Amino acid sequence: MHRTQCTALITSALGPYLKDEMLKDIGTSPYSLLIDESTDIEVKKLLCICVKYFSIKHKKFVSTFLGMLELNQPSAEDIANAVLSLLESCNLETENVIGIGTDGASVMSGKHHSAFTLWRDKQPSLQLVRCICHSLDIIAKKAIRSIPSHAEFMIRETYKWFAHSPKRQADYRELYLTLDGGMPLKLISPCETQWLVMADCVERLLEQYDALSLHFSTESYVEHCYAARMLQEMYHDETNLLYLTFLKPILQDIKVVNKIFQLESGDALHIFRYLYTLYVPTLKRILKPSVSTSNHQEHLQSLDLQSSAIYLSQEDVDLGLAFRKKLEESKLTSVSKDGIVKRCLEFLKVLACEYQFHLPESLSMLKKLEVLSPQKVLADCKPPVTDLPHAFFTYPLEVLESQWRIISSCSFPETSNMESFWMEVYNYTHAAGKHCFHKPAMGPIKMLTLPYPVLMLKGYFPK
C-alpha cells in the first residue's frame, strides 16, 4: 500500500473508528484533560488536548490523544471556548471533567482571568494540576542565578566551539585518545526550554575537564582565536571547576525526580513521595539541627525561610564531600574560597525557597493520596471517613461511612500500588455477585484520574 492510500485509510476509516471506540469507552466516566499549546513550523498556534480516564472495559487508566486545535488568538477566552467546543463535538459531558493539567503558563492557569478560571466558573469543583516537570525546571533555573554566570557561559561556549567544526572535533578526539585511551562522549547542547538538560551538560563536561583544558590551551596558540583564549582562561580558573563540582549532584537529583514524573505509568503515591527527597534533604543541608528536627515534614513546608536565624554557618553547611575536598586542594586565596562558599550557600537557600513556593499544590496532593493508600485503608486503625478528600466523593456521608468501615474486612490481593488496589476494590463482588464498593472506590479513582505530567503532549505536536 502506498503512502497516499495508507494516509487516506487512517484518516478516513481507522481514525474515526478508533476515536468513536475511545469516546464510547469514556462514556459517562470522570475524565481529566491535559492541555498544552505550541507553535508549529508554519507559525500556527496549536492547542493539543489529551484525555485521561478510567477504562471500565480495559480495567486500567488510559491517557490518550483527544484532539488538536488551531487558535487564531491564544487568549484565555479563545482557549476555553475551543476546548469546550471540542468536548461538545465529542459528546463528552463537561460536568464529568475532574481536572485540568497544564504547564503553568499564566494564560492557562493564572489566578486571575485564565482559561482555568473561566472553566472553574462553570464547574467550581474543577481541579488544577500544574506540571511538576515544568516547575522543577523553573526552580533549577532560578536557583542557578545565584552562581556566577561565567560557569554556565563556559558550558555553552564549549559546546558551540565543537558544534559545527569537524576539524576541531577530530583534533579533540585525537588528544583524548592519547590521554585516556578511548573515545570522548559527545558534549551535550544546553536547552532553553528544557533547562535540566544542563545536569547532563555539567556531568559530561566534568568527565572530560582535563582533556578540554589541555585542548583549549593548545588551540589558543594554534588558532590565535579570542574564543579559544577565553575558554583556556576559564578552564584554568579553579573557580569554575568548583562551581561545576558543587552543581553536579544537585542538578542530577532534580533531573532524576523530573524523569520519574515523565513516566507514562506508575504509582501516583510513590511518584509524589519523591518530592520530599528534594525539599527536605535540601533544608537539612542548610538548617540548624534544632530547626529541622523539631519540625514535622508538614511544618517544614510553611517554615519562614527568610529568617537568617534558622541557617547554619558557612563552615557547617553541607556543600557536598566532593566540593569540600576540591576546595581544600584548591590554590585559591581564602577570600576567593569564602566568596565561592557564600555563592553556593545562597544557591541552596534560593533552591529551598523555590521548592517551598512551587511545590505546595503537589505536596497537598500527596497528603490526599496518603489517606487512600492500601496500607492505611486496610489497617485496623484506618483514617476516619471525615479525613477523606470529600471533593472527590459525591455520595451521602452515611452511605460512604458504612462501606468505608467494611472494606478492611474483605480479602484483597496484597499490593502497594494504589491504582491496582482501587481497581480491585471497584471490581469486588460478594457471594451474590453484586459490586458492593463502587461508591467508595469512585473517589480514589477520580483522584487517580487527575493529570500529572504535561510533557507527554509534546510528542503529538508536528515537528
C-alpha positions in Angstrom: 0.0 0.0 0.0 1.4 3.4 -1.0 1.7 6.3 1.4 -1.3 8.3 -0.1 -3.6 5.3 0.2 -2.3 4.5 3.7 -2.9 8.1 4.8 -6.4 8.1 3.4 -7.2 4.8 5.1 -6.0 6.1 8.5 -7.7 9.5 8.3 -11.0 8.3 6.7 -11.6 4.9 8.2 -9.3 3.8 11.1 -9.0 7.2 12.8 -12.8 7.9 13.1 -13.4 4.3 14.2 -10.8 4.3 16.9 -11.9 7.7 18.1 -15.5 6.5 18.3 -14.5 3.5 20.3 -12.5 5.7 22.7 -15.4 8.1 23.2 -17.7 5.1 23.9 -15.2 3.8 26.4 -15.1 7.1 28.2 -18.9 7.3 28.2 -20.1 9.0 31.4 -16.9 8.2 33.4 -15.0 11.0 35.1 -12.0 12.2 33.0 -9.3 14.8 33.0 -7.8 16.9 30.3 -4.1 17.6 29.6 -3.7 20.7 27.6 -0.6 22.4 26.0 -0.1 25.0 23.3 2.7 25.3 20.8 3.7 27.0 17.6 4.4 24.8 14.5 6.9 25.4 11.7 4.3 27.4 9.8 3.9 29.7 12.8 0.4 28.4 13.6 -0.7 28.4 17.2 -1.8 24.9 18.1 -3.6 23.5 21.1 -3.0 19.8 21.9 -5.5 18.1 24.1 -5.2 14.6 25.7 -7.7 12.9 27.9 -7.1 10.6 30.9 -9.9 8.4 32.2 -10.5 5.1 33.9 -11.5 2.5 31.3 -14.0 0.0 32.7 -13.6 -2.0 29.5 -9.8 -2.4 29.8 -9.8 -2.1 33.7 -7.0 0.4 33.7 -6.3 4.2 33.5 -5.8 5.4 29.9 -4.1 8.6 28.7 -4.6 9.2 25.0 -4.8 11.9 22.3 -8.2 13.6 22.0 -7.7 16.4 19.5 -5.6 19.2 18.0 -7.0 22.7 17.6 -5.7 25.7 15.7 -6.0 29.0 17.6 -6.3 32.4 16.0 -5.6 34.3 19.2 -4.1 32.3 22.2 -6.1 34.3 24.7 -7.8 32.8 27.8 -11.3 33.1 26.2 -10.2 31.5 22.9 -8.6 28.6 24.7 -11.5 28.0 27.0 -14.1 28.2 24.2 -12.0 26.0 21.8 -11.7 23.2 24.4 -15.4 23.4 25.3 -16.3 23.2 21.6 -14.2 20.1 21.2 -15.8 18.4 24.2 -19.2 19.2 22.8 -18.3 17.8 19.3 -17.1 14.6 21.0 -20.4 14.4 23.1 -18.4 14.4 26.3 -20.2 15.8 29.3 -18.3 18.8 30.7 -19.6 18.2 34.2 -17.6 14.9 34.2 -14.2 16.8 33.9 -12.3 16.3 37.1 -9.1 18.1 36.5 -7.1 20.2 34.0 -3.3 19.6 33.6 -1.2 22.5 32.2 2.4 23.6 32.0 1.8 26.5 34.3 1.6 29.3 31.7 -0.4 32.3 33.1 -2.9 32.3 30.2 -3.7 28.7 31.1 -3.6 28.6 34.9 -3.2 32.1 36.2 -5.2 33.1 39.3 -7.0 35.9 37.6 -8.7 35.5 34.3 -7.1 32.4 32.8 -8.6 29.6 30.8 -8.8 27.6 34.0 -10.7 30.3 36.0 -13.2 30.5 33.1 -13.8 26.8 33.2 -13.9 26.8 37.0 -16.7 29.5 36.9 -18.8 26.9 35.1 -17.6 24.0 37.3 -16.5 25.0 40.8 -15.1 21.6 41.7 -12.6 21.5 38.8 -9.0 20.7 39.9 -5.9 22.3 38.5 -2.7 20.2 38.2 0.4 22.2 37.2 3.1 20.1 35.5 5.8 19.2 38.1 8.4 18.8 35.3 8.0 22.4 34.3 8.0 23.5 37.9 11.3 21.7 38.7 12.8 23.2 35.5 11.8 26.7 36.7 13.2 26.0 40.2 16.6 25.0 39.0 16.8 27.8 36.5 16.0 30.4 39.2 18.4 28.9 41.7 21.3 28.9 39.2 21.2 32.7 39.1 23.0 32.6 42.5 26.0 31.1 40.8 28.2 33.4 38.6 27.1 33.4 35.0 30.5 32.5 33.7 30.1 28.9 34.7 27.0 28.5 32.5 28.6 30.6 29.8 31.6 28.2 29.7 29.3 25.2 29.2 27.5 26.9 26.3 30.7 28.2 24.6 32.4 24.8 24.9 29.6 23.1 23.0 29.5 25.9 20.4 33.3 25.5 19.8 32.9 22.0 18.6 29.3 22.1 17.2 30.0 23.0 13.6 33.7 22.1 13.1 34.6 18.5 12.2 38.3 19.5 12.3 38.1 20.7 15.9 36.2 17.5 16.9 38.8 15.3 15.2 41.7 17.2 16.9 40.0 16.8 20.3 39.3 13.0 19.7 43.0 12.5 18.9 44.0 14.3 22.0 41.5 12.5 24.2 42.6 9.1 22.7 46.2 9.9 23.7 45.3 10.9 27.2 42.6 8.5 28.1 42.9 5.6 25.6 39.3 5.9 24.4 36.8 8.0 22.5 35.2 11.0 24.2 31.5 11.1 24.7 29.8 13.9 22.7 29.2 17.1 24.5 25.6 18.0 25.1 23.9 21.2 24.0 22.2 23.3 26.7 18.5 23.8 26.0 16.5 26.9 26.9 13.1 25.2 27.0 14.2 22.1 29.0 16.8 23.7 31.2 17.5 20.5 33.3 19.5 19.2 30.3 22.1 21.3 32.0 22.6 18.5 34.5 23.9 16.2 31.8 26.0 19.0 30.3 27.7 19.6 33.6 28.3 15.9 34.2 29.7 15.4 30.7 32.0 18.4 31.0 33.4 17.3 34.3 34.2 13.8 32.9 36.4 15.5 30.2 37.6 18.5 32.1 41.3 17.8 32.0 41.2 16.9 28.3 39.2 20.0 27.4 41.5 22.2 29.5 44.6 20.9 27.6 42.7 21.2 24.2 41.9 24.9 24.7 45.5 25.6 25.9 46.7 24.2 22.6 44.1 25.8 20.4 44.6 29.3 21.9 48.1 29.2 20.4 47.3 27.4 17.2 44.1 29.3 16.1 45.0 32.7 17.6 41.3 33.0 18.4 39.8 35.1 21.2 37.2 32.4 22.0 39.9 29.8 22.5 41.9 32.1 24.7 38.8 33.0 26.8 37.9 29.3 27.2 41.5 28.4 28.1 41.4 31.0 30.9 38.1 29.7 32.1 39.2 26.1 32.2 42.4 27.1 34.1 40.3 29.1 36.7 39.7 26.7 39.6 36.6 28.7 40.5 34.6 27.3 37.5 35.6 23.7 38.4 34.5 24.2 42.0 31.1 25.6 40.9 30.5 22.7 38.5 31.5 20.2 41.1 29.0 21.7 43.5 26.2 21.8 41.0 26.6 18.3 39.5 24.9 16.2 42.3 22.2 18.7 43.0 21.1 19.0 39.3 21.3 15.2 38.9 18.9 14.7 41.9 16.4 17.2 40.4 16.7 15.5 37.0 16.0 12.1 38.4 12.7 13.3 40.0 11.9 15.1 36.8 12.3 11.9 34.8 10.1 10.0 37.3 7.3 12.4 36.7 7.6 11.9 33.0 6.8 8.2 33.3 3.7 7.3 31.3 2.6 4.8 34.1 3.5 4.4 37.7 2.0 4.5 41.2 1.0 8.2 41.8 1.6 8.0 45.5 5.1 6.7 45.1 5.8 9.3 42.4 4.7 12.2 44.6 6.7 10.9 47.6 9.8 11.7 45.6 9.2 15.4 46.0 10.2 15.1 49.7 13.5 13.6 48.6 14.2 17.0 47.1 12.8 19.5 49.6 13.5 18.0 53.0 17.2 17.0 52.3 17.9 20.4 50.9 16.6 22.0 54.1 18.6 19.7 56.3 21.8 20.8 54.4 21.4 24.4 55.5 19.1 24.5 58.6 20.3 24.2 62.1 19.6 20.7 63.5 17.3 22.2 66.2 15.1 23.6 63.5 14.9 20.6 61.1 14.4 18.0 63.9 11.8 20.0 65.9 9.5 20.5 62.9 7.4 17.8 61.2 7.7 17.4 57.4 4.4 19.3 57.0 5.6 22.1 59.2 8.8 22.4 57.2 6.6 23.4 54.2 5.5 26.6 56.0 8.8 27.4 57.6 9.9 31.1 57.3 13.0 30.6 55.1 13.6 34.4 55.1 14.8 34.3 58.7 18.6 34.2 58.9 18.5 32.8 62.5 17.5 29.3 61.2 20.5 28.7 59.0 23.8 27.0 59.7 27.1 29.0 59.5 29.1 28.8 56.3 31.6 26.3 57.9 28.8 23.9 58.9 26.7 23.9 55.7 26.7 20.6 53.8 28.0 21.6 50.4 29.0 18.0 49.4 32.1 16.0 50.1 33.5 16.3 46.5 33.1 20.1 46.6 34.8 20.4 50.1 37.7 18.1 49.0 38.4 20.2 45.9 38.0 23.4 47.9 40.7 22.2 50.3 43.0 21.2 47.4 42.5 24.5 45.6 45.2 27.1 45.5 42.8 30.0 45.6 43.1 32.6 48.3 40.9 32.3 51.4 38.9 35.4 50.3 38.1 33.7 46.9 37.2 30.4 48.7 34.9 32.3 51.1 33.2 34.0 48.2 32.5 30.7 46.5 31.1 29.1 49.6 28.8 32.2 50.1 27.5 31.7 46.5 26.9 28.0 47.0 25.1 28.6 50.3 22.9 31.3 48.6 22.1 28.7 45.8 20.8 26.2 48.4 18.7 28.9 50.1 17.2 30.0 46.8 16.6 26.4 45.9 14.8 25.7 49.2 12.6 28.9 48.8 11.7 27.9 45.2 10.7 24.4 46.3 8.6 25.9 49.0 6.9 28.3 46.6 6.3 25.9 43.6 5.5 22.6 45.3 2.7 23.2 47.9 0.0 22.1 45.5 1.8 18.8 44.7 2.6 18.2 48.4 -1.1 18.8 49.2 -2.0 16.2 46.6 0.5 13.8 48.3 -1.3 14.3 51.6 -4.7 13.4 50.0 -3.2 10.3 48.3 -1.6 9.1 51.5 -5.1 8.8 53.2 -6.2 6.4 50.4 -3.0 4.2 50.3 -3.7 0.5 50.5 -1.7 0.2 53.7 -3.9 2.8 55.5 -7.2 1.7 54.1 -6.7 -1.9 55.1 -5.2 -1.1 58.5 -7.2 -1.8 61.7 -6.9 1.9 62.6 -7.7 3.4 59.3 -8.3 7.1 58.8 -11.9 8.2 59.6 -14.2 9.0 56.8 -14.0 12.7 57.7 -10.4 12.7 56.6 -11.2 11.7 53.1 -10.9 14.4 50.3 -14.7 14.9 50.0 -14.4 16.9 46.8 -13.9 13.6 45.0 -16.8 11.7 46.8 -20.3 12.6 45.6 -22.2 10.1 47.8 -24.1 10.8 51.1 -21.7 10.6 54.1 -23.7 7.8 55.8 -23.6 5.5 52.7 -19.8 6.2 52.3 -19.2 5.6 56.0 -20.9 2.3 56.1 -18.9 0.9 53.1 -15.7 2.5 54.3 -15.9 0.5 57.5 -16.2 -2.9 55.9 -13.5 -2.6 53.2 -10.7 -3.7 55.6 -12.7 -6.8 56.5 -12.7 -8.1 52.9 -9.9 -10.0 51.2 -7.9 -8.1 48.6 -4.6 -9.1 46.9 -1.6 -7.6 48.7 -0.2 -4.6 46.7 1.3 -1.2 47.5 0.2 0.1 44.1 -2.8 2.5 44.5 -4.2 2.0 41.0 -4.2 -1.8 41.2 -5.7 -1.8 44.7 -8.6 0.5 43.9 -9.4 -1.3 40.7 -9.6 -4.5 42.8 -11.9 -2.7 45.2 -14.1 -1.3 42.4 -14.5 -4.8 40.8 -15.0 -6.6 44.1 -18.2 -8.7 44.3 -19.8 -10.5 47.3 -21.3 -14.0 47.2 -24.4 -12.9 45.3 -22.2 -11.4 42.6 -23.1 -7.7 43.4 -20.5 -5.0 43.3 -20.5 -3.6 46.8 -17.7 -1.0 46.8 -18.4 1.0 43.6 -19.2 4.2 45.6 -16.2 4.4 47.9 -13.9 3.3 45.1 -15.0 6.0 42.7 -13.5 8.8 44.9 -9.9 7.4 44.7 -10.5 6.6 41.0 -11.4 10.2 40.4 -8.2 11.3 42.2 -6.1 8.9 40.2 -7.7 10.2 37.0 -6.2 13.7 37.6 -3.5 14.5 35.1 0.1 14.7 36.1 2.9 15.3 33.5 2.1 17.5 30.6 5.3 16.7 28.7 3.6 13.7 27.2 1.7 16.1 24.9 5.0 17.2 23.2 5.1 14.0 21.2 1.8 14.9 19.5 2.9 18.3 18.1 4.1 18.3 14.4 7.8 18.7 14.1 
